[in-house]
Amino acid sequence: MGASVVLYRGIEKTIKNQENTIEEKKDKIADLFIKSGFMLPEDLMEDLYQFYLDTGTGSGSSNITEPDQLRELAYHLVDVIDLFDMDYDEMKDPLVLEEWVTIKNLFSSYAEDVEDDLLTYIMQFAIEKGAFK
């Protein structure tokens, strides 16, 4: 089972849990996301999650107050994990330029801690998507 499938299932379970507040759900999803990126430095994953929490996919998610808003952000994180699993869906192409720039910058900062083949895979996409302009 791929990391993105595990993340997806964890997200659903977290969001459906009526006992937790939105903040507790954000924290749990952060933990799931960071663990799903086991192939990467934890600090990189934390920085990336914070980017998504602060900016989301361009819609600004720092004001998340509803489970559906959190679900939308969390599902987008599944697409990000697919990228890190080297299984990015080019047909769907869910990441926008702002994300590619952030991913490129973070991976540049942590390059020595990332496996060469994964770094190459991600940077090739970042180049194709215009993150180096």
N, C-alpha and C positions, 0 to 999 in steps of 0.2 A: 504494500500500500504506500503510495507516494505521500510526501510531506504535505502537499496541498490538500489531499483528501482528508488526512488527519486534521489539518487546520480547519477545513470546512466543517467537519463533524463537531469539532470543539467549539467553533463559533456558534453553530446552531444550538448546541446544548447550553452554552453560556447565555445567549440571547433569550432563549425560552425560559431560563431560570427566573421565576418571578420574585424570588427572595432577595436578589441582588439589585443594588442601585445601578444607574447608568455608569457612575464612576467605578464601581466594583467590576462591572462588565468590561469597561475599557481596560482596566488593569489585567483582568483575566485574558482578554484578547491579546494584549501586549505580550503577556507571558507565553501564550500559545504561538504567537507570531515569532517571537525570539527563539523559542524551542524548535519551530519548524525550519528555521534557518540555521540548523545545527552545523551546516557545512561552512558557516561564516563566523567571523569574530562576533561575540556577543555585543560589543560596543557598537559595531556597525549596524547590527539589527536594532539595537535600542535607538540609535540616531535616526535610522530610517523610519521606525515606528513613530517617533516624535514628529518627524516631518509630516507623516500622514495624519497624525492627530491634529497637528497645527494647521495644515493646509488641505488635507484630504486630496481629492482628485481635482482640485481647482475650485471646489464649491465652498471651502472653508468649513472644517469639521470641528473646530475648537468649541463650537456652541452646540454640540450634540446633546439633545435633550430627549430624544425618542429612540426606542429600540430599532425602528426601521432605518433611521439615519445611521445608527451604529452598524446595523447589518450591511448596509450599502458600502460603508467604508471597509468593514471586515471582509466582505466578499472580494473587494478589490485587492486586499492583501493576499488572497489566494492566488490571484493572477501574478503577483509579485513573486510569491514562492515558486510558482511554475517557472518563472524566469531563472531563479536560482537553482532549480532542479534541471536546468537546461532543457526545458520543455515548454518554452514560450509559444503561445498561440498566435502565430503571425497573421492568421486570417482574421481573428477577432481584434488583435492589436489594441489591447485595452489601456496601455500606458500613454500618457500625453507628454509633450516636450518637457514641461517643468519636472516631471518625474524622472525622465531620462537624464536631464542635467544633474539632478540631485543624486541619482544612482551613480552616474559617472563620477561625480565629485567624491562621493563616499568611497567608491571602489578605488579611486586614485589614492585617497588617503590611507586606505587599508590594504593596498596592493600587495605588500610583502606578506600579508597574512591570508591571502586568498590563493587557492590553487590556480596554477597558470591556465589550465584549460577553461575553467569557469570564468576567470578574469577576461580571457580572450573572447569567449562567447558573449559575455555581457558588453564588453567594449565594442565589439563588432555591431551589435544592435544599437548602442549609443551613437556610434558614428553614422549608421544608416538613418537614425531618427533625428539627426541634426544637433545632438547634444554638445558637439565640439565647435559650433559656430560662434 
